[in-house]
Amino acid sequence: MALYKRKDIPILLQEINKGITSQVYLVFGDRYLCRNTAAEIADKLIPDTALRKTQLQMVDGDQEDQVRTLNLLRTFSLFQGRKILQVSDTKLFLSKNVAGSLLNKAYKAYISKEVKQSARFLKQFLDAAGMTSDELINEDIASYSPSRWKTAFGFNKPKEDLKWINDIENAEFTSEHKADDSTKTDVSDHFIAAFEKGIPDNNILILLAETVDKRKRLFKYIQKNETLVDLSVDTGVSSAARKDQDALLKELVIKTLKKYGKKLTSEALPIFLERVGFNPDAAVMETEKLALYTGDSDTVSLDDLNAITGRTREEALFELTEAFTAKKLETALVILSRLQDKGTHALAILATLRNHIRKMLLVRSFQGLAEPRYKTGMSFPIFQKAYLPEIKEGREQWNTLLWKGHPYALYMQFKQAEKFNCEDLQDGLAKILAAEFRVKGSGVPDSVILEDLLFRLIIGPVKTNNLQMPEREQTLRNA
């Protein structure tokens, strides 16, 4: 009957005020937006706060008995006025067609150390495939053969190691989380039959879902006869996606601060958005922290921002260069994944690595000079009082790139540079330049290009017992 996007929410709420309502609202997309929009819809449908406490029933989709929900929907209320059933994380729109997307979300949450969120997506993945948590515990699905995996889940088995699934199982899947076997039965047809036959006029169903299979009959029925609210947000890293993400976050920040009678200065807003990354929930929480921190002031300044909101993205980029310097490939790959999940563009990551290697190359070149002579293992006092003043003399052109900062930080850079030689660092710059060209001009996903780069920078060419592997090397060069 009607489809509303994020920008249309005020129109939807106005229509409810005018008495134009549906008996079913399907709200899907970003989880934070879904929860808030559903709350706004419920507030409009039952404006009386006291009445809403008795007439609004919240149902957790992870623990839901769908047959019971349907029976409640078909039952007349004992009280006068509307009765609302709101189901969060509903499983009615899951299928094998969305299983791959759910597993990918579970993995991204896992590598970001968001275990509970990863477990939630993993449970939805199992529900989409018609499996229960008991079956996950009794069977090692990570060891499924490719053919069995394809049959069970409807998509090709991922090439990466799936042992992380067992980590989530052991950490989060206890007996109280195990799914009921009844969830394996698709009761969508029963819901459609009930809607067509007619449910009590004052009964309203609000369904919330992050992921939906739009090909399911129930989705198409609601699309034709009831109300859809699409709150999906492109989480990619394209310029259009980033523009949409920034617009949403800006809207949330302004709206949140307005409740406190405050506003963020124009110079602080873009920095705030950059630091938080695309995470609506975190953006609102950080905004509330800023509002409370500033007290009676009606303006949140850049100084306030620096005091409260951590430089999360800058810190992650620094951690990436540290992992490179320490030659910790696994750590570097995890940090890279987190940066990309937060929306950091590939070119920004490449620029950080390039600047770091340039500094390392410059430092390593200085260490090769005959005068002043750098000695491996030099103590910090000698470095600060004797070596540093000599090496800086007559080289003021490097102030911005190198000499600016605390002497101990520079001392640590010199210590790190001891592990490298100039030829390898120069080769690293060439690899980064090649990766930059590929990001700008090839059709290869940015994540693949960056992961390949880290492999090349940290472990170098592939060799086995002095036997060169030219075919593999040629394949990597042509990738």
Beta strands, then each sheet from edge to edge (+ up, - down):
strand 1: 2-4
strand 2: 24-29
strand 3: 56-60
strand 4: 83-88
strand 5: 203-209
strand 6: 227-231
strand 7: 263-264
strand 8: 299-300
strand 9: 463-464
strand 10: 467-468
sheet 1: 1+ 6+ 2+ 5+ 4+ 3+
sheet 2: 7+ 8+
sheet 3: 9+ 10-
end
